[in-house]
Amino acid sequence: MTLLEPSKAREFWFALVENAARLVADADTIGPASPRAHSLVILALEELGKAQWVARISWPSGDEAPLETPYLDKLGASHRQKLMQATHYLDGAAEFVSELRFFRGRAEVDLRPGTGASDTSQYVEYLENLAEADNKGKQRGFYVDMGEDGSLLVPHEIDRPRLADDIWCAADTVKSMLVDRALMGDSDPRLESIEALVAHILARSHPS
């Protein structure tokens, strides 16, 4: 397991969220007509998923004893798991899922009692399928590939009708993480400077 001092984890968290914001801003600058814009959005979500793993130990309390960051070393380069974590946050599933865990690369969830939800495998399957689709979509924004039927998958020929919505939602996710941080008592000026990177995107009405 990766061990980080809380102050170092804090700096790591801010760097991850700022990079995510810059990736989203770059995607918006390139524009929805570019296949690479979609790939940049997915990369941003991966950074936000990783930031979620770091967030839990990133609150300096005067004690700088290193703390465990369970997933950072083994899953830090695992695209699917980072995307699953980001989707879990984006969906606001905390109302019925108390924790999303990864064990040897596999996802497990604990449900909150009394929520009425009972099928954990269905939720995990949903996260896995979406992460797989996003990761493939990211690759298709950069690379030419061949489909199972032998057809060529050329980045600039792939239709992405929801890309403007994806850019806006990624920007909103960045802001949500910043707001959550502020609500927990953090007053770091970087919260505002990072939000400013995506403010022009959120100033527009939601594309859908």
CORPE-V248070 format. One record per pair of residues at least 24 apart in sequence whose ideal C-beta (glycine too) atoms are under 10 Angstrom apart, sorted by the first residue. I is the first residue (numbers start at 1). J is the second residue. If there is no record, write none. Layout:
BEGIN
i=[I | I]
j=[J | J]
END
This chain:
BEGIN
i=[1 | 1 | 1 | 1 | 1 | 1 | 1 | 1 | 1 | 2 | 2 | 2 | 2 | 2 | 2 | 2 | 2 | 2 | 2 | 2 | 2 | 2 | 3 | 3 | 3 | 3 | 3 | 3 | 3 | 3 | 4 | 4 | 4 | 4 | 4 | 4 | 4 | 4 | 5 | 5 | 5 | 5 | 5 | 5 | 5 | 5 | 6 | 6 | 6 | 6 | 6 | 6 | 6 | 6 | 6 | 6 | 6 | 7 | 7 | 7 | 7 | 7 | 8 | 8 | 8 | 8 | 8 | 8 | 8 | 9 | 9 | 9 | 9 | 9 | 9 | 9 | 9 | 9 | 9 | 9 | 9 | 10 | 10 | 10 | 10 | 10 | 10 | 10 | 10 | 10 | 11 | 11 | 11 | 12 | 12 | 12 | 12 | 12 | 12 | 12 | 12 | 12 | 13 | 13 | 13 | 13 | 13 | 13 | 13 | 13 | 13 | 13 | 13 | 13 | 13 | 13 | 14 | 14 | 14 | 14 | 14 | 14 | 14 | 14 | 14 | 14 | 14 | 15 | 15 | 15 | 15 | 16 | 16 | 16 | 16 | 16 | 16 | 16 | 16 | 16 | 16 | 16 | 16 | 17 | 17 | 17 | 17 | 17 | 17 | 17 | 17 | 17 | 17 | 17 | 17 | 17 | 17 | 17 | 17 | 17 | 18 | 18 | 18 | 18 | 18 | 18 | 18 | 18 | 19 | 19 | 19 | 19 | 19 | 19 | 19 | 20 | 20 | 20 | 20 | 20 | 20 | 20 | 20 | 20 | 20 | 20 | 20 | 20 | 20 | 20 | 20 | 20 | 21 | 21 | 21 | 21 | 21 | 21 | 21 | 21 | 21 | 21 | 21 | 21 | 21 | 21 | 21 | 21 | 21 | 22 | 22 | 22 | 22 | 22 | 23 | 23 | 23 | 23 | 23 | 24 | 24 | 24 | 24 | 24 | 24 | 24 | 24 | 24 | 24 | 24 | 24 | 24 | 25 | 25 | 25 | 25 | 25 | 25 | 25 | 25 | 25 | 25 | 26 | 27 | 27 | 27 | 27 | 27 | 27 | 27 | 28 | 28 | 28 | 28 | 28 | 28 | 28 | 28 | 28 | 29 | 30 | 31 | 31 | 31 | 32 | 32 | 32 | 32 | 32 | 32 | 32 | 32 | 32 | 33 | 33 | 33 | 33 | 34 | 34 | 34 | 34 | 34 | 35 | 35 | 35 | 35 | 35 | 35 | 35 | 35 | 35 | 35 | 35 | 35 | 36 | 36 | 36 | 36 | 36 | 37 | 37 | 37 | 37 | 37 | 37 | 38 | 38 | 38 | 38 | 38 | 38 | 38 | 38 | 38 | 38 | 38 | 38 | 38 | 39 | 39 | 39 | 39 | 39 | 39 | 39 | 39 | 39 | 40 | 40 | 40 | 40 | 40 | 41 | 41 | 41 | 41 | 41 | 41 | 41 | 41 | 41 | 41 | 41 | 41 | 41 | 42 | 42 | 42 | 42 | 42 | 42 | 42 | 42 | 42 | 42 | 42 | 42 | 42 | 42 | 42 | 43 | 43 | 43 | 43 | 43 | 44 | 44 | 44 | 44 | 44 | 44 | 44 | 44 | 45 | 45 | 45 | 45 | 45 | 45 | 45 | 45 | 45 | 45 | 45 | 45 | 45 | 45 | 45 | 45 | 46 | 46 | 46 | 46 | 46 | 46 | 46 | 46 | 46 | 46 | 46 | 46 | 46 | 46 | 47 | 47 | 47 | 48 | 48 | 48 | 48 | 48 | 48 | 48 | 48 | 48 | 48 | 48 | 48 | 49 | 49 | 49 | 49 | 49 | 49 | 49 | 49 | 49 | 49 | 49 | 49 | 49 | 49 | 49 | 50 | 50 | 50 | 50 | 50 | 50 | 50 | 50 | 51 | 51 | 51 | 51 | 51 | 51 | 51 | 52 | 52 | 52 | 52 | 52 | 52 | 52 | 53 | 53 | 53 | 53 | 55 | 55 | 55 | 55 | 55 | 58 | 58 | 59 | 59 | 59 | 59 | 70 | 70 | 70 | 71 | 71 | 71 | 74 | 74 | 74 | 75 | 75 | 78 | 78 | 78 | 78 | 79 | 79 | 79 | 79 | 79 | 79 | 79 | 80 | 80 | 80 | 80 | 80 | 80 | 80 | 80 | 80 | 81 | 81 | 81 | 81 | 81 | 81 | 82 | 82 | 83 | 83 | 83 | 83 | 83 | 83 | 83 | 83 | 83 | 84 | 84 | 84 | 84 | 84 | 84 | 84 | 84 | 84 | 85 | 85 | 86 | 86 | 86 | 86 | 86 | 86 | 86 | 87 | 87 | 87 | 87 | 87 | 87 | 87 | 88 | 88 | 88 | 89 | 89 | 89 | 89 | 90 | 90 | 90 | 90 | 90 | 90 | 90 | 91 | 91 | 91 | 91 | 92 | 93 | 93 | 93 | 93 | 96 | 97 | 97 | 97 | 100 | 100 | 107 | 134 | 137 | 137 | 162 | 162 | 163 | 164 | 164 | 164 | 164 | 164 | 165 | 165 | 165 | 166 | 167 | 167 | 167 | 167 | 168 | 168 | 168 | 168 | 168 | 168 | 168 | 168 | 169 | 169 | 169 | 169 | 170 | 170 | 171 | 171 | 171 | 171 | 171 | 171 | 171 | 171 | 171 | 172 | 172 | 172 | 172 | 173 | 174 | 174 | 174 | 175 | 175 | 175]
j=[66 | 67 | 68 | 69 | 70 | 71 | 72 | 73 | 74 | 53 | 54 | 57 | 66 | 67 | 68 | 69 | 70 | 71 | 72 | 73 | 74 | 76 | 57 | 65 | 66 | 67 | 68 | 69 | 72 | 73 | 54 | 57 | 58 | 66 | 67 | 68 | 69 | 72 | 57 | 58 | 60 | 63 | 64 | 65 | 66 | 67 | 57 | 58 | 59 | 60 | 61 | 62 | 63 | 64 | 65 | 66 | 67 | 58 | 59 | 60 | 61 | 64 | 54 | 57 | 58 | 60 | 64 | 66 | 67 | 53 | 54 | 55 | 56 | 57 | 58 | 59 | 60 | 66 | 67 | 69 | 72 | 54 | 55 | 57 | 58 | 59 | 60 | 181 | 186 | 188 | 54 | 58 | 190 | 50 | 51 | 53 | 54 | 55 | 57 | 58 | 69 | 72 | 50 | 51 | 52 | 53 | 54 | 55 | 56 | 57 | 58 | 59 | 177 | 181 | 186 | 190 | 51 | 54 | 58 | 178 | 181 | 186 | 188 | 190 | 191 | 193 | 194 | 47 | 51 | 54 | 190 | 44 | 46 | 47 | 48 | 49 | 50 | 51 | 52 | 53 | 54 | 55 | 177 | 44 | 47 | 48 | 50 | 51 | 54 | 55 | 173 | 174 | 177 | 178 | 181 | 190 | 191 | 194 | 195 | 197 | 47 | 51 | 174 | 178 | 190 | 193 | 194 | 197 | 43 | 44 | 47 | 48 | 50 | 51 | 194 | 44 | 45 | 46 | 47 | 48 | 49 | 50 | 51 | 86 | 170 | 171 | 173 | 174 | 177 | 194 | 197 | 198 | 47 | 48 | 170 | 171 | 173 | 174 | 175 | 177 | 178 | 193 | 194 | 195 | 196 | 197 | 198 | 199 | 201 | 47 | 174 | 194 | 197 | 198 | 47 | 48 | 170 | 174 | 197 | 48 | 166 | 167 | 168 | 169 | 170 | 171 | 172 | 173 | 174 | 197 | 198 | 201 | 167 | 170 | 171 | 174 | 196 | 197 | 198 | 199 | 200 | 201 | 197 | 141 | 163 | 166 | 167 | 170 | 171 | 201 | 164 | 167 | 168 | 170 | 171 | 198 | 200 | 201 | 204 | 200 | 167 | 163 | 164 | 167 | 160 | 161 | 162 | 163 | 164 | 165 | 166 | 167 | 207 | 156 | 160 | 163 | 164 | 141 | 155 | 156 | 160 | 163 | 137 | 140 | 141 | 142 | 154 | 155 | 156 | 157 | 158 | 159 | 160 | 163 | 138 | 141 | 142 | 155 | 156 | 141 | 160 | 163 | 164 | 166 | 167 | 134 | 137 | 138 | 140 | 141 | 142 | 155 | 158 | 160 | 162 | 163 | 166 | 167 | 134 | 137 | 138 | 139 | 140 | 141 | 142 | 143 | 155 | 138 | 141 | 142 | 167 | 170 | 134 | 137 | 138 | 141 | 160 | 163 | 166 | 167 | 168 | 169 | 170 | 171 | 173 | 79 | 82 | 83 | 86 | 131 | 133 | 134 | 135 | 136 | 137 | 138 | 139 | 141 | 166 | 170 | 79 | 82 | 138 | 141 | 170 | 86 | 166 | 167 | 170 | 171 | 173 | 174 | 198 | 79 | 82 | 83 | 85 | 86 | 87 | 89 | 90 | 131 | 134 | 138 | 166 | 169 | 170 | 173 | 174 | 76 | 77 | 78 | 79 | 80 | 81 | 82 | 83 | 85 | 86 | 131 | 134 | 135 | 138 | 82 | 86 | 174 | 82 | 83 | 85 | 86 | 87 | 89 | 90 | 170 | 173 | 174 | 176 | 177 | 75 | 78 | 79 | 80 | 81 | 82 | 83 | 84 | 85 | 86 | 87 | 88 | 89 | 90 | 131 | 75 | 76 | 77 | 78 | 81 | 82 | 85 | 86 | 82 | 85 | 86 | 89 | 174 | 177 | 181 | 82 | 85 | 86 | 88 | 89 | 100 | 177 | 81 | 82 | 85 | 102 | 89 | 177 | 180 | 181 | 184 | 181 | 186 | 181 | 184 | 185 | 186 | 101 | 102 | 103 | 101 | 102 | 105 | 102 | 104 | 105 | 102 | 105 | 102 | 105 | 131 | 135 | 131 | 132 | 134 | 135 | 136 | 138 | 139 | 105 | 107 | 127 | 128 | 130 | 131 | 132 | 134 | 135 | 105 | 106 | 107 | 127 | 128 | 131 | 131 | 135 | 127 | 128 | 130 | 131 | 132 | 133 | 134 | 135 | 138 | 124 | 126 | 127 | 128 | 129 | 130 | 131 | 132 | 134 | 127 | 131 | 127 | 130 | 131 | 134 | 170 | 173 | 177 | 126 | 127 | 128 | 130 | 131 | 134 | 173 | 123 | 126 | 127 | 173 | 176 | 177 | 180 | 130 | 169 | 170 | 172 | 173 | 176 | 177 | 123 | 126 | 127 | 130 | 176 | 117 | 123 | 126 | 127 | 123 | 123 | 124 | 127 | 124 | 127 | 131 | 166 | 163 | 166 | 207 | 208 | 207 | 201 | 204 | 206 | 207 | 208 | 206 | 207 | 208 | 207 | 198 | 201 | 204 | 207 | 198 | 201 | 202 | 204 | 205 | 206 | 207 | 208 | 201 | 206 | 207 | 208 | 198 | 201 | 195 | 197 | 198 | 199 | 200 | 201 | 202 | 203 | 204 | 198 | 201 | 202 | 206 | 198 | 198 | 201 | 202 | 199 | 201 | 202]
END
